[in-house]
């Protein structure tokens, strides 16, 4: 499967150093898999903020930026562009000028000539494009066409589930899960109370000293084994033990990023289909 070709917006983002070539390949692979626009995919992947992307496009094309947040609704302009077309193409009619002869149109990709021609034909007006962010346009459509206030969705990890419809749990600072994905420990504070005073060395019995020494010399895998075996967190764990657990967490995050990059490369090369991979993971 041939990867999708890069367009002018991709070249602008590369030239402005908003993303690098490797990040662009990842974005194009996702674009080939799910569709959409380069600017939106780059933002959704967390490679750059929407404002950074929008400013780079403005500078690269030498076009003005339009802010849609506090825009005054122009009913005449909205009437010229059907809401379905606006949603499908990711455009928003800002203003109708010159006695209805000129339509100012917000776009995240003003290089999309096919969309410009389509809007011009539908609106029967000369279209003057201006640059706005993808989500900014999406929110403007909701407010002005649908009379709905947009709700910004929070990002959440793949193994988290909404508590209620429209609600997402806050990200945990730390998490240990077992092989089935069940969360065993959510926060470091679940393991040891940071406000608790350390026990005095003189007050410890010899047996307690031996247990503490054993815990201090234990590896991170030993500690994880104890948790996964159903053992309850112990206050005997030292700062060194917690540091080992943090190292495990960092290694897990690095492994997750590597795995994600490998999966994107596999999808890009067409070596496996997503449905096939999902079916194998269920075995």
The 8 nearest C-alpha neighbors of each residue, nearest first, counted from 0:
[[1, 269, 268, 2, 267, 270, 266, 3],
 [0, 2, 3, 268, 267, 269, 4, 31],
 [3, 1, 4, 267, 0, 28, 31, 27],
 [4, 2, 31, 27, 5, 1, 28, 30],
 [5, 3, 2, 6, 27, 1, 31, 9],
 [4, 6, 9, 3, 7, 10, 27, 8],
 [7, 5, 9, 8, 4, 10, 37, 110],
 [6, 8, 10, 9, 11, 5, 110, 12],
 [7, 9, 11, 10, 6, 12, 56, 108],
 [8, 10, 12, 7, 6, 11, 5, 13],
 [9, 11, 7, 13, 8, 12, 14, 6],
 [12, 10, 8, 14, 9, 13, 59, 15],
 [11, 13, 15, 17, 9, 10, 14, 18],
 [14, 12, 16, 10, 11, 15, 18, 19],
 [13, 15, 11, 16, 12, 10, 17, 59],
 [14, 16, 12, 17, 13, 11, 55, 59],
 [17, 15, 13, 18, 14, 12, 19, 11],
 [16, 18, 12, 15, 13, 47, 52, 19],
 [19, 17, 16, 13, 22, 12, 23, 46],
 [18, 20, 22, 21, 13, 23, 16, 17],
 [19, 21, 23, 22, 24, 18, 13, 25],
 [20, 22, 24, 23, 19, 25, 18, 26],
 [23, 21, 25, 19, 24, 20, 18, 26],
 [22, 24, 26, 20, 25, 21, 27, 19],
 [25, 23, 27, 21, 22, 26, 28, 20],
 [24, 26, 22, 28, 23, 27, 29, 21],
 [27, 25, 23, 29, 24, 28, 41, 30],
 [28, 26, 30, 24, 29, 25, 23, 31],
 [29, 27, 31, 25, 267, 30, 26, 24],
 [28, 30, 32, 26, 27, 31, 33, 25],
 [31, 29, 34, 27, 33, 28, 32, 26],
 [32, 30, 28, 29, 34, 33, 3, 27],
 [31, 33, 29, 30, 34, 28, 266, 267],
 [34, 32, 30, 31, 29, 35, 28, 40],
 [35, 33, 30, 31, 32, 36, 29, 40],
 [34, 36, 30, 33, 37, 40, 39, 31],
 [37, 35, 39, 38, 40, 34, 30, 108],
 [36, 38, 40, 39, 41, 9, 35, 30],
 [37, 39, 41, 36, 40, 42, 52, 107],
 [40, 38, 42, 36, 41, 37, 133, 43],
 [39, 41, 43, 37, 42, 38, 44, 26],
 [40, 42, 38, 44, 39, 46, 43, 26],
 [41, 43, 45, 39, 40, 44, 47, 48],
 [44, 42, 40, 45, 41, 39, 46, 47],
 [43, 45, 41, 42, 46, 40, 26, 47],
 [46, 44, 42, 43, 47, 41, 48, 40],
 [45, 47, 41, 44, 42, 18, 48, 22],
 [48, 46, 42, 45, 41, 51, 49, 17],
 [49, 47, 51, 50, 42, 52, 45, 46],
 [48, 50, 52, 51, 42, 53, 132, 47],
 [49, 51, 53, 52, 48, 54, 132, 47],
 [52, 50, 48, 54, 49, 53, 55, 47],
 [51, 53, 49, 55, 50, 54, 56, 48],
 [54, 52, 50, 56, 55, 51, 132, 49],
 [53, 55, 57, 51, 56, 52, 50, 58],
 [54, 56, 52, 58, 53, 57, 59, 51],
 [57, 55, 59, 53, 54, 58, 60, 52],
 [58, 56, 62, 54, 60, 55, 59, 61],
 [59, 57, 61, 55, 56, 60, 54, 62],
 [58, 60, 56, 57, 61, 11, 55, 15],
 [61, 59, 62, 57, 58, 56, 11, 109],
 [62, 60, 58, 57, 59, 63, 56, 64],
 [61, 63, 57, 60, 129, 64, 58, 130],
 [64, 62, 129, 57, 130, 65, 61, 58],
 [63, 65, 130, 129, 131, 57, 66, 62],
 [64, 66, 131, 130, 129, 67, 63, 105],
 [67, 65, 68, 64, 131, 70, 69, 135],
 [66, 68, 70, 69, 65, 139, 135, 136],
 [67, 69, 70, 66, 139, 135, 138, 136],
 [70, 68, 67, 71, 66, 72, 139, 65],
 [69, 71, 67, 68, 72, 66, 93, 139],
 [72, 70, 73, 69, 93, 67, 94, 68],
 [71, 73, 74, 70, 143, 93, 77, 94],
 [74, 72, 76, 75, 94, 77, 71, 93],
 [75, 73, 77, 76, 72, 78, 94, 143],
 [74, 76, 78, 77, 73, 95, 79, 94],
 [77, 75, 95, 94, 79, 78, 73, 74],
 [78, 76, 74, 79, 75, 80, 92, 73],
 [77, 79, 75, 76, 80, 74, 81, 122],
 [78, 80, 122, 76, 77, 81, 75, 121],
 [81, 79, 77, 78, 122, 82, 85, 92],
 [80, 82, 84, 83, 85, 79, 78, 77],
 [81, 83, 85, 84, 86, 80, 144, 140],
 [84, 82, 86, 85, 81, 87, 80, 88],
 [83, 85, 87, 81, 82, 86, 88, 80],
 [84, 86, 82, 90, 83, 88, 89, 87],
 [87, 85, 89, 83, 84, 88, 82, 90],
 [86, 88, 84, 85, 89, 83, 90, 82],
 [87, 89, 85, 86, 90, 84, 114, 83],
 [88, 90, 86, 85, 87, 136, 106, 133],
 [91, 89, 85, 106, 105, 88, 136, 104],
 [90, 92, 105, 104, 85, 93, 136, 140],
 [93, 91, 104, 76, 77, 94, 103, 105],
 [92, 94, 103, 104, 91, 105, 76, 73],
 [95, 93, 103, 76, 73, 102, 92, 96],
 [94, 96, 102, 76, 99, 101, 103, 75],
 [97, 95, 101, 99, 98, 102, 94, 100],
 [98, 96, 100, 99, 101, 95, 102, 124],
 [99, 97, 96, 100, 95, 101, 102, 124],
 [98, 100, 96, 97, 95, 101, 124, 102],
 [99, 101, 124, 97, 98, 125, 96, 102],
 [102, 100, 125, 96, 124, 99, 97, 95],
 [101, 103, 95, 126, 94, 125, 124, 127],
 [104, 102, 127, 94, 93, 128, 126, 92],
 [103, 105, 92, 128, 93, 91, 127, 129],
 [104, 106, 129, 91, 90, 130, 131, 128],
 [107, 105, 90, 130, 108, 131, 109, 129],
 [106, 108, 131, 132, 130, 133, 109, 105],
 [109, 107, 106, 110, 111, 8, 130, 38],
 [108, 110, 111, 106, 128, 107, 130, 129],
 [111, 109, 108, 112, 7, 8, 115, 60],
 [112, 110, 109, 113, 114, 108, 115, 106],
 [111, 113, 115, 114, 110, 116, 109, 117],
 [114, 112, 116, 115, 111, 117, 118, 110],
 [115, 113, 117, 116, 112, 111, 118, 88],
 [114, 116, 112, 118, 113, 117, 119, 111],
 [117, 115, 119, 113, 114, 118, 112, 120],
 [118, 116, 114, 120, 119, 115, 121, 113],
 [119, 117, 121, 115, 120, 116, 122, 114],
 [118, 120, 116, 122, 117, 124, 121, 123],
 [119, 121, 117, 123, 118, 122, 116, 124],
 [122, 120, 118, 119, 123, 117, 80, 79],
 [121, 123, 79, 119, 124, 120, 118, 80],
 [124, 122, 120, 119, 121, 125, 100, 79],
 [123, 125, 100, 101, 122, 119, 102, 126],
 [124, 126, 101, 119, 102, 100, 127, 123],
 [125, 127, 102, 119, 101, 103, 124, 128],
 [126, 128, 103, 104, 102, 125, 129, 101],
 [129, 127, 104, 105, 103, 109, 126, 106],
 [128, 130, 105, 63, 64, 104, 106, 65],
 [129, 131, 64, 106, 107, 105, 65, 63],
 [132, 130, 107, 106, 105, 65, 64, 53],
 [131, 133, 135, 107, 134, 53, 49, 136],
 [132, 134, 136, 135, 107, 39, 137, 131],
 [135, 133, 137, 136, 132, 138, 49, 39],
 [134, 136, 132, 138, 133, 137, 139, 67],
 [137, 135, 139, 133, 134, 138, 91, 132],
 [136, 138, 134, 140, 135, 139, 133, 141],
 [139, 137, 141, 135, 140, 136, 149, 134],
 [138, 140, 136, 142, 141, 137, 143, 135],
 [141, 139, 137, 144, 138, 143, 142, 136],
 [140, 142, 145, 138, 147, 139, 144, 143],
 [143, 141, 146, 147, 139, 140, 148, 145],
 [142, 144, 140, 146, 141, 139, 145, 72],
 [145, 143, 140, 141, 146, 142, 82, 77],
 [144, 146, 141, 147, 142, 143, 140, 82],
 [147, 145, 142, 143, 144, 141, 148, 140],
 [148, 146, 142, 141, 145, 149, 143, 144],
 [147, 149, 142, 150, 141, 146, 138, 145],
 [150, 148, 138, 147, 151, 141, 142, 137],
 [151, 149, 152, 148, 138, 165, 147, 153],
 [150, 152, 149, 153, 138, 134, 154, 148],
 [151, 153, 150, 154, 165, 167, 166, 155],
 [154, 152, 155, 151, 167, 169, 166, 168],
 [155, 153, 152, 156, 167, 170, 169, 151],
 [154, 156, 153, 159, 157, 170, 167, 168],
 [155, 157, 159, 158, 154, 170, 160, 168],
 [158, 156, 159, 155, 160, 154, 180, 161],
 [159, 157, 156, 160, 180, 155, 181, 182],
 [160, 158, 156, 157, 155, 161, 168, 167],
 [159, 161, 162, 158, 167, 168, 157, 155],
 [162, 160, 167, 163, 166, 164, 168, 159],
 [161, 163, 166, 167, 160, 168, 164, 165],
 [164, 162, 166, 161, 165, 167, 160, 168],
 [163, 165, 166, 161, 162, 167, 160, 168],
 [164, 166, 163, 167, 161, 152, 162, 150],
 [167, 165, 163, 164, 161, 162, 168, 153],
 [166, 168, 161, 162, 169, 165, 153, 155],
 [169, 167, 170, 161, 166, 162, 155, 159],
 [168, 170, 171, 167, 155, 153, 154, 172],
 [171, 169, 168, 172, 155, 156, 173, 154],
 [170, 172, 173, 169, 185, 186, 174, 168],
 [171, 173, 186, 170, 174, 185, 187, 169],
 [174, 172, 186, 171, 185, 187, 175, 248],
 [173, 175, 185, 184, 186, 176, 171, 182],
 [176, 174, 184, 183, 182, 185, 177, 173],
 [177, 175, 182, 181, 183, 180, 174, 178],
 [176, 178, 180, 179, 181, 227, 182, 183],
 [179, 177, 180, 176, 181, 227, 182, 175],
 [178, 180, 177, 181, 176, 182, 227, 158],
 [179, 181, 177, 176, 178, 182, 158, 183],
 [182, 180, 176, 177, 179, 183, 178, 175],
 [181, 183, 176, 184, 175, 180, 177, 185],
 [182, 184, 176, 175, 181, 185, 177, 226],
 [185, 183, 175, 174, 182, 186, 189, 176],
 [186, 184, 174, 173, 171, 175, 182, 183],
 [187, 185, 173, 188, 189, 184, 172, 174],
 [186, 188, 190, 189, 173, 191, 185, 241],
 [187, 189, 186, 191, 190, 192, 193, 185],
 [190, 188, 187, 186, 191, 184, 185, 192],
 [189, 191, 232, 187, 188, 233, 192, 234],
 [192, 190, 188, 234, 189, 193, 187, 233],
 [191, 193, 188, 195, 194, 190, 189, 234],
 [194, 192, 195, 191, 188, 196, 187, 190],
 [195, 193, 192, 196, 191, 197, 188, 234],
 [196, 194, 192, 193, 197, 191, 198, 234],
 [195, 197, 194, 198, 193, 192, 199, 191],
 [198, 196, 195, 199, 200, 234, 194, 235],
 [199, 197, 200, 196, 202, 203, 201, 195],
 [198, 200, 202, 201, 197, 203, 196, 204],
 [199, 201, 202, 203, 198, 208, 197, 204],
 [202, 200, 199, 203, 204, 198, 205, 208],
 [203, 201, 199, 200, 204, 198, 205, 207],
 [204, 202, 200, 201, 207, 208, 205, 199],
 [203, 205, 207, 206, 208, 202, 201, 209],
 [206, 204, 208, 207, 209, 203, 210, 202],
 [207, 205, 209, 208, 204, 210, 203, 211],
 [208, 206, 210, 204, 209, 205, 203, 211],
 [209, 207, 205, 211, 206, 210, 212, 203],
 [208, 210, 206, 212, 207, 211, 213, 205],
 [211, 209, 207, 213, 212, 208, 214, 206],
 [212, 210, 214, 208, 213, 209, 235, 215],
 [211, 213, 215, 209, 210, 214, 208, 216],
 [212, 214, 210, 216, 211, 215, 217, 209],
 [215, 213, 211, 217, 216, 212, 210, 236],
 [216, 214, 212, 213, 217, 211, 237, 240],
 [215, 217, 213, 214, 212, 218, 240, 211],
 [218, 216, 214, 215, 221, 213, 219, 222],
 [217, 219, 221, 220, 222, 216, 243, 240],
 [218, 220, 222, 243, 221, 244, 223, 217],
 [219, 221, 223, 218, 222, 224, 217, 225],
 [222, 220, 224, 218, 219, 223, 217, 225],
 [221, 223, 219, 225, 220, 224, 226, 218],
 [224, 222, 220, 226, 225, 221, 227, 219],
 [225, 223, 221, 227, 222, 226, 228, 220],
 [224, 226, 222, 228, 223, 230, 227, 221],
 [225, 227, 223, 230, 228, 229, 224, 222],
 [228, 226, 224, 229, 225, 177, 223, 230],
 [229, 227, 225, 226, 230, 224, 223, 177],
 [230, 228, 227, 226, 231, 225, 183, 224],
 [229, 231, 226, 225, 228, 232, 227, 233],
 [230, 232, 233, 229, 226, 225, 190, 228],
 [233, 231, 190, 230, 234, 226, 189, 191],
 [234, 232, 235, 236, 231, 190, 191, 230],
 [233, 235, 236, 191, 232, 190, 192, 237],
 [236, 234, 233, 211, 237, 214, 210, 191],
 [237, 235, 234, 240, 233, 214, 238, 215],
 [236, 238, 240, 239, 215, 235, 241, 214],
 [237, 239, 241, 240, 242, 236, 215, 243],
 [238, 240, 242, 237, 241, 243, 215, 236],
 [241, 239, 243, 237, 242, 238, 236, 244],
 [242, 240, 244, 238, 243, 239, 245, 237],
 [241, 243, 239, 245, 240, 244, 238, 246],
 [244, 242, 246, 240, 219, 241, 245, 239],
 [243, 245, 247, 241, 246, 242, 219, 248],
 [244, 246, 248, 242, 247, 243, 241, 249],
 [247, 245, 243, 249, 244, 248, 250, 242],
 [248, 246, 244, 250, 245, 249, 251, 243],
 [247, 249, 245, 251, 246, 250, 252, 244],
 [250, 248, 246, 252, 251, 247, 245, 253],
 [249, 251, 253, 247, 252, 248, 254, 246],
 [252, 250, 254, 248, 249, 253, 255, 247],
 [251, 253, 255, 249, 250, 254, 248, 256],
 [254, 252, 250, 256, 255, 251, 257, 249],
 [253, 255, 251, 257, 252, 256, 258, 250],
 [256, 254, 252, 258, 253, 257, 251, 259],
 [257, 255, 259, 253, 258, 254, 260, 252],
 [256, 258, 254, 260, 259, 255, 261, 253],
 [259, 257, 261, 255, 260, 256, 254, 262],
 [258, 260, 256, 262, 261, 257, 255, 263],
 [261, 259, 263, 257, 258, 262, 264, 256],
 [260, 262, 264, 258, 259, 263, 265, 257],
 [263, 261, 265, 259, 264, 260, 258, 266],
 [262, 264, 266, 260, 261, 265, 267, 259],
 [265, 263, 267, 261, 262, 266, 268, 260],
 [264, 266, 262, 268, 267, 263, 270, 261],
 [267, 265, 269, 263, 264, 268, 271, 262],
 [266, 268, 264, 28, 265, 269, 263, 2],
 [267, 269, 265, 270, 266, 0, 264, 1],
 [268, 270, 266, 0, 267, 271, 265, 272],
 [271, 269, 268, 265, 266, 272, 267, 0],
 [272, 270, 269, 266, 265, 273, 275, 276],
 [273, 271, 275, 274, 276, 266, 269, 270],
 [272, 274, 276, 275, 277, 271, 266, 278],
 [275, 273, 277, 276, 272, 278, 271, 279],
 [274, 276, 278, 272, 273, 277, 279, 271],
 [275, 277, 273, 279, 278, 274, 280, 272],
 [278, 276, 274, 280, 275, 279, 273, 281],
 [279, 277, 275, 281, 276, 280, 274, 282],
 [278, 280, 276, 281, 282, 277, 275, 274],
 [279, 281, 277, 278, 282, 276, 275, 274],
 [280, 282, 278, 279, 277, 276, 275, 274],
 [281, 279, 280, 278, 277, 276, 275, 179]]
